[in-house]
Amino acid sequence: MAALARKTSRKRKRQRTEISFAPGFHLPTPKQSRNAVGLSPIPKLFEPGPENVYFTKVPHPTCQDDWLAQYDEEGQSFKNFVRTCPWISGRKVKFVRQNFIPEGRNLKERYPNGKIYIEPLGDFNQSSSDCSPCIDDLADFTQRFYGLPVVILPVVSIKLPESKGGVVMCEKDLSVKAGARKSSRVHLKQLQLNYRWSQGTCHIQLKVDSIHALLRQHIPEDALCLIGLTMMDLFEDETDLFVAGLAAGNQRVAVFSFARYNPCLSFSTEHWYQIWCSKELDRLEKEKILLQRSCKLLVHEIAHLMGLEHCIWFSCCMNGSGHLSEDFAQPIYLCPVDLHKLQHLCGFDVVDRYRKLLEFFKRHNLTEEAQWCEARLLFVLDEV
């Protein structure tokens, strides 16, 4: 404290307004970030390139709620990932019931029948006045991002109460496991979910652990993971304003909500039940922003299920985020460290992956993402 007191008044003023990293956290040096890639020399495919062109360092916190202002992240290098990731160990992942080939070099070879399953929970009706991302587009992006097959399960309907009472999920024929013979009979189940209700606004939030219980009941046998997606608002603890979702990695299930990803909405920082429309956007522009945000959340959380931890090496879609504004500002692409992890895990061709992502970005008029991806593709092909 004495040392701080000796600084000039100008420096004291700056010190009071500057947001610090969490105690114990230090940004990695450029050398440490390059070493985290896990290759020496680094080939063009994973070369970060000139500073501030393709990959920048993680930004300094600007808010006390920023992720790195709260948490001392150690960072997961490629070598640490290989050492700890259960999907590429010599043993079959716990609770996985599909064929396992221990000699395989990646997920495709170790679990040749493995798929990522997506299950819509409730209405994703794009023709309604509410804005929802297209499930087919989310599945398409996920498949291009991971190079793994993605399957969409039938919609699980959600029945909401007109007053405070039970919230009931109705599922259609979802107890039939993948590969099993289906009967002509349609199986219906009902499951009451935990939730909270605001009397004043009639806003409802579903509790994530009760949704996990539903997903665990009918995870397909060939599933690498099962992801429930919803436009319903979620919470985990009573103190939460909301949660974007929650993954249960040891059970290979997760649920995520896009309820707060609509760019026209604003939210109270004190009360979970206060949400309002704060601006108007052209519907196509609104859908484009919502799709970009939703795609980024989905692949980030699936990566956690696959063993990737938060990134501190570069600005990357695997950075942690402490609030929505920080989440929205982060890029949708992987840095060289996490790209190497995912390529090693999934066995995709990096150039082919960039081409498929570029095609997706152009198709959906995601201009900034397309420009970055095209420039990066030219760089790795040594055409710049």
C-alpha angles and dihedrals in degrees: 000000000000091000091053091050091058094061120103120268090251091055092045090055092050091047091055094052099039116095113226130213115255113283110279096018120121126178110246117250119246088256092053091049092051091047089052089064086074098222130104116218095021111230121225092260091066101026109126091216127211114344116270093011105088106354127024129189120267108279122250114256115268096181135041088237094057112119098245091045087063107032134050099220114196095199128231116244122201091257092052090049093053091048096050107029109109093202093068099037122108091255131076115258113258115266093010108134102184130096114294126201108191093194092062118115098214143007094282091055099037095044104024093174094045120131139175109237125206121196120191111219110202131337123348093169107158092188091065125091090255117082118239132169117246111256091212090056092049091051091047093052092046091053092050092046096052103024088228129120115267123200127193115217124210116282118269108219120224120210113203124201123245088220134013105307141095124340108212129198117205117199127193121218092325096133090072107101123226111272095019122121111262122220124217089248118099112225117216124193132182125206126180113223130208114246146150127236133205111216092199100049099019087229115157130203122191120219111241099218093062090053090051088056090057094047093050091056095067110019105151118249093239094048121126084188140341119224122195113205125194145167089216117106116251140205136179106191130026090246092059122107085202141309125229087218147299134242126209099203097184089054096040093231132115139168126209134185129211092188093115098038095085104113092216095062131089128194138207115250090212109037124049093206098057112095125147143170108257103174144009126241134179106271094238091050091048092050091048093053092045091050092051093049093045094048090051094050092047098052092041092056095042087054089058089054087052093054103265116136130203116298124236097165101081140351099285143149087257093064114118118250127204098192141009098267091055091046093051093050095055121097124254095225132085123246119233093266095054094037089058090049093050094044090052091047100044102028097226126153107253096214092047089049092052090050093051093048091048089053090052094048093050093046091055097040093245090156102177092046091048092050092050093046093048092049091048091048091053090049096052089047088052092237097129 
